[in-house]
Amino acid sequence: MAKETKCPHCGVWTTTDNNECDSCGKLLQPDRSEEIERMKNFKPLDIPLLEIPEDDPWYLKAVKHVIRTGQAIFLAIASVLVYLASGVAH
């Protein structure tokens, strides 16, 4: 059984499967469609960690792995501090 929503444009009750009114064809929730479009275009945060090329010697790779681990720990600590400073953690 599909959920029905009243169209804000024409007032006819219609199913919400396609987010368009069955009667007039306009969007049932235009604000929601903008949010959905924004979520489709969302790109995750690219964290700039140290690159480790495959052709590096083993000792250089080991040093870079240690540095990358330090970067990850620093970012984790910074994230916790930002969370605490934001006032969300009561």
C-alpha positions in Angstrom: 0.0 0.0 0.0 1.5 3.3 -1.1 1.6 6.4 1.0 -0.5 9.2 -0.3 0.3 12.9 -0.1 -1.9 15.9 -0.9 -0.5 18.0 -3.7 0.3 21.6 -2.6 -0.5 22.9 -6.1 -3.8 21.3 -7.1 -4.9 19.7 -3.8 -5.4 16.2 -5.2 -4.3 13.2 -3.1 -1.6 11.3 -5.0 0.9 8.5 -4.3 4.4 9.6 -3.2 6.3 6.9 -5.2 7.6 9.3 -7.9 7.5 12.7 -6.0 5.3 14.1 -8.8 1.6 14.8 -8.7 -0.5 12.3 -10.7 -2.9 15.1 -11.6 -0.9 18.2 -12.4 2.6 16.7 -12.8 4.3 19.3 -10.4 6.7 18.3 -7.7 5.0 17.3 -4.4 7.9 18.4 -2.2 10.0 20.9 -4.2 12.2 21.7 -1.1 12.9 18.0 -0.8 13.9 17.6 -4.4 16.6 20.3 -3.9 17.9 18.4 -0.9 18.0 15.2 -2.9 19.9 16.9 -5.8 22.4 18.4 -3.3 22.9 15.0 -1.8 23.6 13.5 -5.2 26.2 16.1 -5.9 27.9 15.7 -2.5 31.6 14.8 -2.6 33.2 13.3 0.5 36.0 15.2 2.2 39.3 14.5 0.6 41.8 14.2 3.4 45.3 15.1 2.2 47.5 12.3 3.6 51.0 11.6 2.5 51.3 9.7 -0.8 53.2 6.5 -0.8 54.2 5.5 -4.4 54.9 1.9 -5.2 58.4 2.6 -6.6 59.7 4.0 -3.3 62.3 1.9 -1.5 61.1 -0.1 1.5 62.8 2.1 4.1 61.2 5.2 2.6 57.8 3.5 2.6 58.3 2.6 6.3 59.1 6.3 7.2 56.1 7.5 5.1 53.8 5.0 6.8 54.9 6.3 10.2 54.3 9.9 9.1 50.8 9.0 7.6 49.9 7.3 10.9 50.9 10.6 12.7 48.7 12.5 10.3 45.7 10.3 11.0 46.2 10.6 14.7 46.5 14.4 14.4 43.3 14.6 12.3 41.4 12.4 14.8 42.5 14.5 17.8 41.6 17.7 15.9 38.2 16.3 15.0 37.4 15.5 18.6 38.5 19.0 19.7 36.3 20.6 17.0 33.4 18.4 18.1 33.9 19.4 21.8 34.3 23.1 20.9 31.1 23.1 18.7 28.9 22.7 21.8 27.2 19.6 20.5 28.7 17.4 23.2 26.8 18.4 26.3 
